[in-house]
Amino acid sequence: MAGEKVTVCVTGGGGFVASWLIKLLLSKNYFVHATVRRPGDAKYAHLSTFEKAPENLRLFKADLLDYDSIRSAVDGCVGVFHVASPVPSSADTVLNPEVEVIEPAVKGTQNVLKASLEAKVKRFVFVSSAAALSMNPSWPKDRVMDETCWSDKEYCRTTKNWYCLSKTEAECEVLEVAKGSGLDVVSICPTLVLGPVLQSTVNASSLFLIRLLKGPESVENKLRFIVDVRDVAEALILAFEKPEAEGRYICLAHMIKTKSLVDMLKSKYPHYNYPKNFTEVQEEVRMSSEKLQRLGWSYRPLKDTLIDSVESYRQAGLLD
């Protein structure tokens, strides 16, 4: 499926990953239908600055819980990239998880799936998350996590990991519908996504790095699983274009302890207010993106991701 004259839909068009995906799709000559809540809103202004946006990008006012609005955005598309999903800033801010996180993620996904079946799209690429596989206490500690691992839904509920639960429920729904309907579905599960921001609002994963630069007194010296947003966008297009792509793919580039991550940042940016104390945690699980790499995916050095992230935050005034 080459980019020339191919129309695809990207849901949640104003978000961190979706913005980079749209930028990359446009550069590859795709026509893009992007769903946004309010097309005239200033927070989507960056989309119109992309190369070829004036002629090849069309914004659709859509609410994932309103099937008709999704249907019009997907109409005429060969492929759909379902990126949109609610991301709570923390579990403490969620008063009603079913209404705020789980229902929008699952029902929204059902609506996009239904519209895609109606429009007879050739391939549906779902942006899941490593959160849909990492919350599994029964996975053997000495075994590297792969695509066969799923987060335990009850464990997610017990630990109030609503985002993990919503992504697990939504991805299960996607793969279930695919089985029953014949819809060609590929699922990409990114880990913590960092990299330069294009949008004007701060997304949850960028906030992780901004907080490290602004220095909480103490942080856990956890193993962090990091991938660059530009490499995620490449992975999504690979999942769409490669006929042999199937099932789910972990999208991970680097595993690094928090203290080592801070040391890397310090070597380039010594003057920020970094954490002073690091508390050790029990040995954690590891995961691998070997399946995605076999598909032809590669990733950039972590140093590049960190520098480009910090420079973009500085430019956007997020570190003032």
N, C-alpha and C positions, 0 to 999 in steps of 0.2 A: 504494500500500500504506500506508494510514493506520495510526497507532499503536494505535487502539482495538481491543482484543481480539486483537491480533496477537502471536504468540509467536515469539521469535527466540532463537538460541543465540549466546553470546559465549565463545570459547575464551580460556584464559589470564586468567580473570576478575580475578585479584588484581593484574595489572600496571598500569603507569602509564597507558597509552592505554586499556586495557580498562576500568579503573575509571571514567574520565571518560565513556567510551562507555555503560557501564551506567547511570551516574547520569543521563545525558541521555535514554537510552531510557526509563527509569522515569518521568522528568518528562513524557515524551510519551505516557504510558499504555501502553507496551509491557509484555508479560509477558516476563521474561528468564530463560533457562536459562544459568547461567554455570558453566564448568568450572574447577575448582581442584584442586590435588593433595590437600590435606587440609582438608576443609570446616570442621573445628573449630579450625584453627590461628588464633592471635591475629592473624597478618598479614593475614587476610581480614576482620577485625572491622569495618573502615571500610565495607564493602559493606552491612552490615545497618543502617547509620545513614542511608542515602539515603532520601529521600522516597519513599513507596510500596513500599519494599523488603520490609516484612513480608508484604504481600499479593501483590506482583507479581514478587519475585525468588526463584529457586530455585537453590541451589548443588548442583552435581553433582561427586562425586569422580571425577576422570578423569585418565588418563595418555594423552597423545597417541599413544603407541606401543601402547596397548591398544585395539584396535578396538571391542570390546564396550562399554567404558566410554564411549567417544565416541558410539557408536550410541544409547545410552540418553539422553544429553544432547540429541542432535539430534532425537530422536523427537518428533513433534508440532509441529515448528517450521516456520514459513513462510520464514524467512530464517536464514542463518548468517553471523556475522562471525568470520572466522578471524584472531585477533590473536596468539595464542601463538606464540612462536619463541625459541629459545635465543639470548642475546646475550652473547658472551664479553666480559669487561671489557677484555682486550687480547689481541692475537695471541700474545704471549709466554706467556700462561697456558694456552694450548690445547696439550695434549700429543698428543692424537689427534683431529684435526679431523673426520675422517669420523664417528667415534663420538660425539664431544661436541657437534658443531654441525650438520654436514651431514645425517647420517641422521635425527636428531630433527626437523629442519626439513622435510625432504622426505618421510620416511615418515609423520611426524605429519600433514602436509598431505594425503597420499594417503588416510590413514584418515578425516580430516574430510570430504574430497571424497566418498569411498565412502559414508559415513554420510549425507551430504547427498543423494546420488543415491537411496539407499534410501528416505529419508524424503520424497522428492519436493519438496525445498524450492524455493521460487519464485525466490530469488536468493541467490547466494553472494558475499559481499563479502570479498575477501582483502586483508589488510594486508601489503603488500610493503614496499619501501623505495626511496628514491632510490639506495641502494647497489646496487640491481639494474639501474641504468642509467648510473651515473656513472663506473664503472671501465672506460672504453673509450678506450684511447690512440689508436685510429685515427679517433675522431670529430674532424671539422675544428675546429680551435681557435677559429676565428672564427664558428662556428655555435652558436647557443643550443640546448642539449639539449632535446629534446622526448620524447614517449612512444614514438617509434620507435627510440630508442637503448637498447641493452642492454649490460650489463657483459660484458666478455670473460672467459669462465670460466677460460681458461688464464692470462690476466693476473692474475686474482684468486688463482689457485693459486701462481703465481710470486712474487707480492708478499705471500703469506700472509694475504690478506684473507678470512678464513674466513666472516665474517658476510656480506660482499658475495656470496661464492660461494653460501652457503646460501640467501639471499633470491632470487638469480638462478635457482638450480636449482628452488626451490619455486614461484616465480612462473611459470616455463616449464611446470612440471608442471600447474599450475592451468589455464593457458590452453590447454594441449594437451588435457587432459581435457574442458574446456568444448567444444572443437571437435568432439571425437569423440562426446560424450554428449548434447550439447544443453543441458547445465546452464548456466543464465544466470549468468555470472560478471562481476563488476566488480572491478578491482584498484586500490587506492590506494597511492601511493608517497610517503610523507612523507619530508622531509629531517630535520635535527636537531630533535627535538621537545623544547621547553621549556615551562615553565608551572608552576602550583602543583601540588604532590604531594598526593594523597589517601591513598596507601598508606604504610605505616610503613617499608618498605624503600627504599633508594636505588637508582634505576634508572640505567642507563649514561648516558643523555643528560643527566639532571639533574646527574650527577657532573661532566660537562664544565664546567658553570657554577659548581658548588661549588669545583672546583679553581681556576678563574680567581679566585674571591673569596679563596681561601686562598693564592694567589700563588706559582706556580712562578717561578723566577728569570727564565726566558726562554721565550717561546712563539713559534710561527710566526705571522706576520701574514697568515694565510690568509683567503680569502673563506669566510664561514660562511653556510650556507643554513638559515634558522630558520623554524619554524612552531609556533604555540601548540597545546598538547595539546587545548584546548577546541575549537579550530578544526578539528583533525584529527577529533575526535568528530563535529562537525557535517558534515564532508566524508563520513565513513563513512555517516551516516544519509541524507545526500543521495544517495549512491551506491545505497543500498538503495531509497529511496522514489521516485526519479525514473525513470519507465519508460524514458526515452531514454538513461539512463546506459549506457555500454558500453566495453569494453576497459580500458585502464589510464589513470590520472590522476596526474600529479605534484602533490604537495601541499606547496607552498612559499609562504611569505609574504614573507620578507625576506632580502636578500643584503647582508651587511655584513662588513667586514674585522675581524679580532680586535681590533686596536688601537681602532677606532671603537666596538666593542662594550664594551671596557673603559672607554673615556671616558664612554660613556652610563651605565654602572654607577657610575662614580666621581662623576658629577654628582649622583647621588641618595644614594649610599652611599660617602662619601669615606674612611671609616676602615678599610676592608678591606685586606688585604695583596696588592695586585694585582701582576702580573708587571712587572718593571722594563725588560726588554729584549724587543724584537720583531724577529725575523729575517724579512727579506723572502723571499718565494717567487716562483717564476715565475708569470706570468699564468695563471689557471686558467679552467676551463670555466664557463659560466653555464647556468642552466636556467630554465624558465618554467612557471608553473601556469595559463597562459592557458586551456587546455582545461577545467580544473576550474572556473575562474571563469565560463566560458560556460555551465556547468551551473547556475550560480546561487550558487556559493560565494564567500564574502567572509571577510576576516580582520581581527583587531584590531591596533592599533598595537603595534610592538615594545616601546615603553616600558612599556605595560601588562603585557605578558608578563614582562618582566624584573622589574618591581616585584612582581607577584603571585608570581613564582618565589621571589625572595629572601625575601619576607615568609613564605611557606610553609616555606622551609628554616629560617628563624629560629624559627618556631613549633614546628617538629618537632625543634629542637635540633641540626640538622645542621651549623650553623656555629660551634658552641661550640669 
